[in-house]
Amino acid sequence: MRPVTWERSAGGVLIALGALVLAVIECFLVVLRAGTTPVPVSIVLAVLVNLSAPWVMVRVTGIRPAGFVPGLLWLVVALVFSSSGPGGDVVVPGDWQGISFLLAGAAAAAIGVVIAVPTHRRRRPPAPGGTAGGSPRVPPPRR
């Protein structure tokens, strides 16, 4: 793991802000229509952004848990915009488009985190004269 520098931290903050801004834009695009036909641009954007943002965050910052940040920010923004405001207005409606947007975006964020944040550790290469499994060499029996 590489040391965290201010450049990596600034990159992580920029990626988080970008994910936040894109989540807001996606929420407003849920109700996009061409005439009377709904255009599901927000669903496609949510899937693409939520699949790639965790991977980019981990690669830029070098910190594996940072991959959770874009997905969590997206989820918070989507849930806030899907709840009603003081006047009863809702940005993300409860119809098939809004529910598809929330489900596809959340699933893509979860898959993106699984891809970006590996849970296994890489095996170290064997030491010179050692075995690949890391166990000590057993001398052959004496005769």
N, C-alpha and C positions, 0 to 999 in steps of 0.2 A: 504494500500500500504506500502510495506516495504521500509526502507531507502536504498538509493543507496550507496553502499560501493565500494571500489576499486576492490574487487573481482568480484562484479557484472559488473562493468565497463569493467574490463579485459575480462570477459566472453563474454560480448557483442562485444568487439573488435575482439576477436577470432572467434566468430560466423560470424561476418561481413567478416573477411578475408577468412574464410572457404567458405562462399557463393561466394565470389569474385573468388577464385581459382576454385571452382566447375563450375562456369559460364564459365570461360575460357576453362576448359577441355570439358564441354558440347559443346561449340562452335566448337571445333576441332573434336568432334565425330560426328558431323552432316553428314559428308561425308563418314562415315565408311561403308565399303562394305565387304561382304564375297563373293569373286569372282566377279560376276556381279550383285549380289543381294544386294540392300541397306539394312542395318541393322539399324533400328531406335532406337538405344540405347540412343541417346541424348534426344529424346523426352520423353522417360520413366524417365531418370534421371532428366530432367528439371521439370517434373510434380512432382516427388517424393520430390525433394529438395525444390521446391517453395511452395509446400503444407506444408512441415514440418518446414522449417527454420523460418518463422515468429512466429510460436507457440513456438519454442525453444528460440528464441530471447526474447520474452515477458516473458517467464518463468524464464530465467536466469537473465535478467536485472531488472525485476519487473516494467518496464516502458512500458505502452501500445503503445505509438507512435513509440517505437523502432521496432515494428513488421513490419513497412514499409521498414526498411533499407535493408534487404536481397532481397526483390522484386525489389526495386529501383536499387540496385547494379547489379542484374541480368539483368534488362532491359537495363541499360547503357552499360554493357559489350556486350550483344547480339546485340544492335543497332550499336555499334562501329565495331564489327566484321562482321556485315552484310553490312557495307558500303565499298566501294572500296578504296584501298590504292593508293599510288602514282603511282604504276605500273599497276593499274587496277585489282589487285588481291583481291579476296573476300574469307573470311574464311567460312562464312555462305552463301551458294548460294541462289539464288532466285527461286529455283525449289520447288517441292512439299515438299521435306524434310525440307528445310530451312524455308519455310512459316509455315509448321506444327509445327516446333520447336518453332518459335516465337509466334505463336498463343497459342499453348498449354502451353508454359512456362509462358506467360503473364496472361492467364486465371487462371492457377494454382497459380500464385503469388497473384492475386486478391482474389481468394477463400481462400487462406491461410491467408491473412490479415483479411478477414471477419471472419474467424474462430478464429484467434488468438486475435483480438482486438475487444472485445465486446463493443457495443455502449450503452448498457443499464447499469444502475447502480443497484447493488443489494440493495434490500430493507433492511433497518435495522430491527433487531428484535424489537418487541414492548417493550416499557418501562414497568417496573412492574406497574401494575394497569392501564395501558393504553390500547388502542384498537389497533388492527392490522393495521388499516389504518392510524394511526398516528394522527387522529383528536382527540381533547379533548373530554372527556366524558361529556355528557349532563346529568345533574341530572334529575331524574323523576319529572314530574309536581307535585306541592303541591295540597293537597285537602283541 
